[in-house]
Amino acid sequence: MCSFQVLVVTLVLLLTSSEAANGPSKISTLPSRELSLSSKPVTPSQRRSLRIDTISDEDSSERGALKSTKAYLWAEFGASDDYVRKALKLTALDDTAVRSNKYYAAYANRAEYLKITKWLQE
């Protein structure tokens, strides 16, 4: 009797796995206009994305403030130019492209200001 139960369970598992392997059911592939959450209809050739098109301004401003603060601290503590380029992921760019990066420019301006201040204090 135990072997019969094992056989039945194996048969049920085999049938359910073959159903899943056959592909999606007809219900999931039919377009339904009643279930659509947007006013734009989706054709079969189009795909929907769960990602949003815009990023929250708060998140980007927080990240920008963090990078600006890091650039300021790198200048204050005398971090090398190579270290700053590596931290900002600008190692593959030439000098003109690196200088156009606003965070590197903030670092360079602060480092230059500190250098001039140090010269004037001597």
C-alpha positions in Angstrom: 0.0 0.0 0.0 2.9 2.4 0.8 4.3 1.9 -2.7 0.9 2.6 -4.2 0.8 6.0 -2.4 4.3 6.9 -3.6 3.3 6.0 -7.1 0.2 8.2 -6.9 2.2 11.2 -5.5 4.8 10.8 -8.2 2.2 10.7 -10.9 0.5 13.8 -9.5 3.8 15.7 -9.4 4.7 14.6 -12.9 1.4 15.8 -14.3 1.6 19.2 -12.5 5.2 19.7 -13.6 4.3 18.9 -17.3 1.4 21.3 -17.1 3.8 24.1 -16.0 6.3 23.1 -18.6 3.8 23.4 -21.4 3.8 27.2 -21.1 1.4 29.8 -19.8 -2.3 29.1 -19.8 -4.7 30.7 -22.2 -6.2 32.8 -19.4 -2.9 34.6 -18.7 -2.3 35.4 -22.4 -5.7 36.9 -23.2 -5.6 40.7 -23.1 -8.2 42.1 -20.6 -9.2 45.7 -20.9 -11.2 45.5 -17.6 -8.1 44.6 -15.6 -5.9 47.2 -17.1 -4.7 49.8 -14.5 -3.8 52.4 -17.1 -5.8 54.2 -19.7 -3.4 53.2 -22.5 -4.1 49.8 -24.1 -1.2 47.4 -24.4 -0.8 45.6 -27.7 0.7 42.1 -27.7 4.0 43.5 -29.2 4.4 46.0 -26.4 5.6 45.2 -22.9 5.0 46.9 -19.6 7.6 47.8 -17.2 7.3 47.9 -13.4 9.9 50.6 -13.2 8.9 54.2 -13.0 10.2 56.7 -15.5 11.4 59.3 -13.1 13.5 59.1 -10.0 12.5 60.9 -6.9 14.2 64.3 -6.6 14.8 63.8 -2.9 16.9 60.7 -3.5 19.1 62.4 -6.2 19.5 65.5 -4.1 20.5 63.5 -1.1 23.1 61.6 -3.2 24.4 64.8 -4.6 24.8 66.3 -1.2 26.7 63.2 -0.1 29.0 63.4 -3.0 29.6 67.1 -2.5 30.4 66.5 1.1 32.8 63.7 0.2 34.5 66.0 -2.3 34.8 68.7 0.4 36.3 66.3 2.9 38.7 64.8 0.4 40.0 68.3 -0.2 40.2 69.1 3.5 42.2 66.0 4.3 44.4 66.2 1.3 43.3 63.1 -0.7 45.3 62.5 -3.8 44.0 63.3 -7.3 44.1 59.7 -8.3 42.1 58.6 -5.2 39.4 61.2 -6.0 39.2 60.1 -9.6 38.9 56.4 -8.5 36.3 57.2 -5.9 34.2 59.2 -8.5 34.8 56.4 -11.1 36.5 58.9 -13.5 39.7 56.9 -14.1 38.9 56.1 -17.8 38.2 59.7 -18.8 40.7 62.3 -20.0 41.5 65.5 -18.0 38.9 67.8 -19.8 36.1 65.3 -19.2 37.2 64.8 -15.5 37.2 68.6 -14.9 33.7 68.9 -16.4 32.3 66.5 -13.6 30.7 68.8 -11.1 31.8 66.7 -8.0 35.4 66.7 -9.2 35.2 70.4 -9.9 34.0 71.0 -6.3 36.9 68.9 -5.1 39.4 70.8 -7.3 38.0 74.2 -6.3 38.1 73.4 -2.6 41.6 72.0 -2.8 42.8 75.1 -4.7 41.2 77.3 -2.1 42.9 75.4 0.7 46.2 75.6 -1.0 46.0 79.4 -1.5 44.9 79.8 2.1 47.9 77.8 3.3 50.2 79.9 1.2 48.8 83.1 2.6 49.1 81.9 6.2 52.9 81.2 5.7 
